[in-house]
Amino acid sequence: MKNIIIAGPSRSGKSTLAGKINEELNYFVIGVDKLAAVFQGAYPQLDIGLNMNRETTTDNIAPFLGHFLGMFSSADGRGLLPYSHGSVNGNRFVLEGGYFNFDRISPVLKTYGIENLKDSFLLIGLVQNKKTVEGFVSDFKKHDTQDDWTYNFNNEELRAVAEDAVSFSRSMSGHLEKYGFTIYDTSAQRERVLDRIIEDIKNGW
């Protein structure tokens, strides 16, 4: 079975879905947020980090994601780079996150012989295009825990985050559709939608 990419805006269910895939299909999970945090700590000069400028982080982490996906998903683990050698095999993985710029990732993948994302990966896009600003604010208040970066935000701050979430979800939908992602909307009955995705994967998509 192919490796899996789950992409979408914050709070759309990416991490929850990745956990379900791990439990039921034995994929190991790699979070782009955690990769960004590692870059932020180890190489701050690269301008890659959580809760920094989203566009800058997305653009700057793209070459790494392209090489990572190519090295671990191409037929023999080889790129066209002179120092690339030998094959890389291992357990199947699911890579989930919101920091994806496939306009920059795809040219890197082509150096590994991967012309089209959908030929090498199962592509799952999670969006919340049916949710209003008020709906996002309500969910923040209802579900936020101390682990969420919006936990201590006041109403005005939450509304600003919600307005950005509505805009970002819609713009990301177009980007993901361009690259062949199957789009699922988790605005309502999220758990039911995620369970349906698991069944879709099990049934061979």
C-alpha positions in Angstrom: 0.0 0.0 0.0 1.2 3.5 -0.8 2.4 6.0 1.8 -0.2 8.6 2.8 -0.2 12.4 2.8 -2.9 14.1 4.9 -3.0 17.9 4.3 -5.4 20.6 5.5 -5.8 23.5 7.8 -5.6 23.5 11.5 -8.3 21.7 13.5 -9.6 19.8 10.5 -8.8 16.4 12.1 -5.4 15.5 10.5 -3.7 14.3 13.6 -6.8 12.4 14.7 -7.1 10.7 11.3 -3.3 9.9 11.3 -3.7 8.2 14.7 -6.6 6.1 13.4 -4.5 5.0 10.5 -1.7 4.1 12.8 -3.9 2.0 15.0 -5.9 0.3 12.3 -3.4 0.0 9.4 -0.1 0.0 11.2 1.4 3.1 9.5 3.8 5.2 11.5 2.9 8.9 11.8 5.1 11.9 11.0 3.8 15.3 11.8 5.0 18.3 9.8 4.3 20.5 12.8 6.9 18.5 14.8 9.4 18.7 11.8 8.9 22.5 11.8 9.5 22.7 15.5 12.8 20.7 15.1 14.0 23.1 12.3 13.0 26.0 14.5 15.2 24.7 17.4 18.1 23.4 15.3 18.3 25.9 12.4 16.5 29.1 13.3 18.2 30.9 10.4 16.0 28.9 8.0 12.9 30.7 9.1 10.9 27.5 9.6 8.9 27.3 12.8 5.5 26.9 14.4 3.3 29.9 14.8 5.7 32.0 12.7 4.7 33.4 9.3 2.8 30.5 7.8 3.7 31.3 4.2 7.4 31.6 5.0 7.5 28.3 6.9 5.5 26.5 4.2 7.8 27.7 1.4 11.0 27.1 3.3 10.2 23.6 4.5 9.1 22.5 1.0 12.5 21.4 -0.3 13.1 19.2 2.7 9.6 17.6 2.4 10.2 17.0 -1.3 13.5 15.2 -0.6 12.1 13.3 2.3 9.1 12.1 0.4 11.2 11.2 -2.6 13.8 9.3 -0.7 11.4 7.2 1.2 8.8 6.7 -1.5 10.5 6.4 -4.9 11.1 3.0 -6.4 14.7 2.6 -5.3 15.3 5.6 -3.0 17.4 7.3 -5.6 17.3 10.9 -6.7 19.3 12.5 -9.5 21.6 14.0 -6.9 25.2 12.8 -7.1 25.3 11.9 -3.5 22.1 9.8 -3.5 22.8 6.1 -3.3 21.2 2.9 -2.3 17.6 2.0 -1.7 15.6 3.0 1.3 12.9 0.6 2.5 10.9 0.6 5.6 7.5 0.7 7.2 4.7 2.7 5.5 4.2 6.2 6.9 1.5 8.8 7.0 2.8 12.4 6.8 0.2 14.9 8.1 0.2 18.7 8.4 -0.8 22.0 7.1 2.6 23.4 5.9 2.5 22.0 2.3 3.4 24.0 -0.8 3.2 21.3 -3.5 4.1 23.9 -6.2 7.6 23.7 -4.6 7.5 20.1 -3.5 6.6 18.6 -6.8 9.7 19.7 -8.8 11.9 18.1 -6.1 9.9 14.8 -6.3 10.5 14.7 -10.1 14.2 14.3 -9.3 13.2 11.0 -7.7 11.2 9.9 -10.7 7.8 10.8 -9.1 6.0 12.8 -11.8 2.5 12.8 -10.2 1.8 12.8 -6.4 -1.3 10.6 -6.8 0.7 7.9 -8.5 2.9 7.4 -5.5 0.8 8.5 -2.5 -2.7 8.2 -1.1 -3.7 11.9 -0.9 -6.2 13.0 1.7 -7.3 16.6 2.1 -9.3 17.6 5.1 -11.1 21.0 5.1 -13.8 22.7 7.0 -15.4 24.9 4.3 -18.9 24.6 5.7 -17.9 26.1 9.1 -18.5 29.8 9.8 -16.3 32.1 11.9 -18.8 31.7 14.7 -18.5 27.9 14.4 -14.8 28.0 14.7 -14.9 30.3 17.8 -17.4 28.0 19.4 -15.2 24.9 18.8 -12.2 26.7 20.1 -14.0 27.5 23.4 -15.5 24.0 23.6 -12.5 21.8 22.7 -9.3 23.8 23.5 -7.0 22.4 26.1 -3.8 23.7 27.6 -1.9 22.0 24.7 -3.6 24.3 22.1 -1.9 27.5 21.3 -5.3 29.4 21.3 -6.2 28.2 24.8 -5.7 31.5 26.6 -7.0 33.7 23.7 -9.8 36.2 24.4 -12.9 36.5 22.2 -11.3 39.1 19.9 -8.2 37.0 19.4 -10.2 33.8 18.8 -12.3 35.6 16.2 -9.2 36.7 14.3 -7.9 33.2 14.3 -11.3 31.9 13.1 -11.4 34.4 10.3 -8.0 33.3 9.1 -9.1 29.6 9.4 -12.1 30.2 7.2 -10.0 31.9 4.5 -7.2 29.4 4.7 -9.4 26.4 4.5 -11.0 27.6 1.3 -7.7 28.6 -0.4 -6.1 25.3 0.6 -9.0 23.3 -0.9 -8.1 24.7 -4.4 -4.4 23.9 -3.9 -5.1 20.3 -2.9 -7.6 19.7 -5.6 -5.0 20.9 -8.1 -2.7 18.0 -7.0 -5.3 15.3 -7.0 -6.2 15.1 -3.3 -9.4 13.5 -2.4 -11.2 16.2 -0.3 -13.2 15.4 2.8 -15.1 18.1 4.7 -15.0 17.7 8.4 -17.2 20.7 9.3 -19.8 18.5 10.8 -19.8 14.9 12.2 -16.0 14.8 12.1 -15.6 11.4 13.7 -18.0 9.8 11.2 -16.1 11.4 8.3 -12.8 10.1 9.6 -14.2 6.6 10.0 -15.4 6.7 6.4 -11.9 7.6 5.3 -10.5 4.6 7.1 -13.0 2.4 5.3 -12.2 4.0 2.0 -8.5 3.2 2.5 -9.3 -0.4 3.6 -11.5 -0.9 0.5 -8.7 0.1 -1.8 -9.8 3.7 -2.3 
